[in-house]
Amino acid sequence: MSSLSVTPAGTHTAADGKGILITETAMQQLSRLCLEEGAGKVLRVGVRSGGCSGMSYTMDFVDSSEIEKDDETYEYLPPNGQSFRVICDPKSLLYIYGMQLDFSNALIGGGFNFTNPNATQTCGCGSSFAV
């Protein structure tokens, strides 16, 4: 019996098959944002204490010179867009491993949405969680 990693339809992993799952709409949005940010920027994804449920997600573009030696780096290659890198510190990775990042254009509740299989509780805004 083999244990193959199956990526849900319409989602992407990093070029090495690891990293967070990113939906097609989020890939397009991130690719566009990375192009706007310019060369030398990477997307840092992580968690911090706070938020309605105890921990909140963080996402921000940082200069590639801010990559720490113990950060995990993932390269994403959108089918039709600008490739980009996502970095995550080891502590945050413990909380968001297997997370799916989606994007919605909805007027209410739009923006980036996180689906975290590690979360035992999430808040209504979708940007904080508990484990």
Residue pairs with C-beta under 8 A, 6 or more apart in sequence:
5 17
7 13
7 21
8 21
8 100
10 23
10 24
11 21
11 22
11 23
11 24
11 100
12 21
12 22
12 23
12 24
12 27
12 76
12 78
13 19
13 20
13 21
13 22
13 74
14 74
14 75
14 76
14 86
15 74
15 75
15 76
15 77
16 74
16 75
18 74
19 72
19 74
19 76
19 86
20 45
20 74
20 86
20 88
20 96
20 98
20 99
20 100
20 101
21 98
21 99
21 100
21 101
22 30
22 76
22 100
22 101
23 100
23 101
23 102
23 103
25 102
25 103
25 104
25 105
26 101
26 102
26 103
26 112
27 76
27 78
27 81
28 78
28 80
28 81
28 103
29 103
29 112
30 43
30 76
30 78
30 84
30 103
31 78
31 81
31 82
31 83
31 84
32 81
32 82
33 61
34 41
34 43
34 61
34 82
34 84
35 81
35 82
37 61
40 63
40 64
40 65
41 61
41 62
41 63
41 64
42 61
42 62
42 63
42 64
42 67
42 73
42 84
42 85
42 86
42 87
43 59
43 60
43 61
43 84
43 85
43 86
43 87
44 58
44 59
44 60
44 61
44 62
44 66
44 86
44 87
44 88
45 57
45 58
45 59
45 86
45 87
45 88
45 92
45 96
45 101
46 57
46 58
46 88
46 89
46 91
46 92
46 96
47 55
47 56
47 57
47 58
47 91
47 92
47 95
47 96
48 55
48 56
48 58
49 55
49 56
50 56
50 128
51 123
51 127
51 128
51 129
52 123
52 124
52 125
52 128
53 119
53 121
53 122
53 123
53 128
53 129
53 130
54 128
54 129
54 130
55 95
55 128
55 129
55 130
55 131
56 127
56 128
56 129
57 96
57 114
57 127
57 128
57 129
58 92
59 112
62 87
64 85
67 73
67 87
68 89
70 89
70 90
71 87
71 88
71 89
71 90
72 87
72 88
72 89
72 90
72 93
73 85
73 86
73 87
74 85
74 86
74 87
74 88
75 83
75 84
75 85
76 83
76 84
76 85
76 86
77 83
78 84
88 96
95 116
95 118
95 131
96 114
96 116
96 118
97 118
98 116
98 117
98 118
99 114
99 115
99 116
99 117
99 118
100 114
100 115
100 116
101 112
101 113
101 114
102 112
102 113
102 114
102 115
103 111
103 112
103 113
104 110
104 111
104 113
109 126
113 126
114 126
114 127
114 129
116 122
116 129
118 131
119 129
119 130
119 131
120 129
120 130
120 131
121 129
121 130
122 128
122 129
122 130
123 129
